[in-house]
Structure formats: C-alpha cells, structure tokens
Amino acid sequence: MALKSYNMPSSVVANMKYNEEESSLRITYTSGAVYDYIGVPPEVFKEMEIAGSKGTFLNYMIKGKYRYKKIRQV
C-alpha cells in the first residue's frame, strides 16, 4: 500500500495521510475528528503537500468537492 503520512503545524489539520491505491485522503483535525475524503487525485494531494495553509487548501479544494466518510467524531 502506497501511503504518505504527514504530521504538521496547522491550526486545523493535525495529520494527513494519502493512500495512492485508493485515492483517499485521511484528515485528522486538531479537534480529534477524522475524515476520509474519497477520490482525491494524486495531483490534488501533491498541491496540498506544498500549500502554505493546509486548512485553507482543505476548505477550498477538498471539502464539498469529494465524497467523505466520517471515521471518528469528537
């Protein structure tokens, strides 16, 4: 399984993991909530990797554009 995982200093995103085989992006929010975003292309994840603000990128480029599954709610 090709999985990339990043912990980061962000006020919104605590960790992000990308599964290339499934094109899924798992976001762990600083609140502790965990969501999987399904169908996220590798190019979009690569853009998120270099984005200055992960939270802003998430809000404008991921949320509302890809299906999601709530894994853990706080």
Backbone torsions as a table, in degrees:
resi	resn	phi	psi	omega
1	MET	NA	127.0	177.8
2	ALA	-87.7	103.8	-175.9
3	LEU	-127.3	127.1	175.4
4	LYS	-111.0	133.2	-178.3
5	SER	-131.0	138.3	-178.5
6	TYR	-137.2	129.4	165.4
7	ASN	-95.3	146.7	-176.0
8	MET	-151.3	156.5	171.8
9	PRO	-81.5	106.8	179.8
10	SER	-151.3	146.9	178.7
11	SER	-79.5	-10.9	-177.1
12	VAL	-117.7	-47.4	-173.1
13	VAL	-104.6	119.9	178.0
14	ALA	-87.2	-36.5	-177.5
15	ASN	-155.6	147.7	172.8
16	MET	-136.1	139.2	178.8
17	LYS	-130.0	134.7	179.1
18	TYR	-119.1	127.5	177.2
19	ASN	-104.2	105.9	-176.6
20	GLU	-63.9	-37.9	-178.2
21	GLU	-63.7	-35.3	-177.7
22	GLU	-103.7	-3.1	-175.2
23	SER	50.2	46.1	179.9
24	SER	-119.7	143.1	-179.2
25	LEU	-117.9	117.7	177.5
26	ARG	-99.4	123.0	178.7
27	ILE	-112.1	126.0	169.8
28	THR	-103.6	117.1	-179.5
29	TYR	-80.7	158.5	179.2
30	THR	-62.0	-21.4	177.2
31	SER	-73.4	-16.5	-176.8
32	GLY	104.4	-13.2	177.3
33	ALA	-67.1	146.4	-179.3
34	VAL	-129.4	130.0	178.9
35	TYR	-131.4	143.7	169.9
36	ASP	-103.9	129.9	174.6
37	TYR	-106.2	123.2	-170.2
38	ILE	-101.6	137.8	176.8
39	GLY	85.9	18.5	179.9
40	VAL	-78.2	117.5	-178.7
41	PRO	-66.4	152.3	179.6
42	PRO	-56.7	-34.8	-179.3
43	GLU	-63.3	-37.9	179.9
44	VAL	-68.1	-41.6	177.7
45	PHE	-62.6	-41.2	179.1
46	LYS	-61.2	-37.7	176.5
47	GLU	-64.7	-39.3	-180.0
48	MET	-66.7	-36.3	179.2
49	GLU	-56.6	-37.6	-175.6
50	ILE	-100.1	-2.2	-179.3
51	ALA	-63.4	140.4	178.5
52	GLY	-64.6	-37.8	178.9
53	SER	-123.9	110.4	-180.0
54	LYS	-64.9	-39.4	-179.8
55	GLY	-64.0	-43.8	178.5
56	THR	-64.8	-43.9	178.7
57	PHE	-60.3	-46.1	179.4
58	LEU	-57.5	-46.3	-178.2
59	ASN	-65.1	-37.7	-174.9
60	TYR	-95.3	-26.0	-172.8
61	MET	-114.2	-14.1	-176.9
62	ILE	-117.0	-58.1	-177.7
63	LYS	-60.3	133.3	178.3
64	GLY	82.5	-7.3	-179.5
65	LYS	-110.5	-22.1	-178.3
66	TYR	-128.8	148.9	175.5
67	ARG	-62.7	152.5	178.5
68	TYR	-138.0	159.1	176.6
69	LYS	-132.2	125.5	178.2
70	LYS	-77.4	121.4	-179.5
71	ILE	-94.6	-44.4	178.7
72	ARG	-147.1	129.0	175.9
73	GLN	-106.5	148.4	-179.8
74	VAL	-94.3	NA	NA
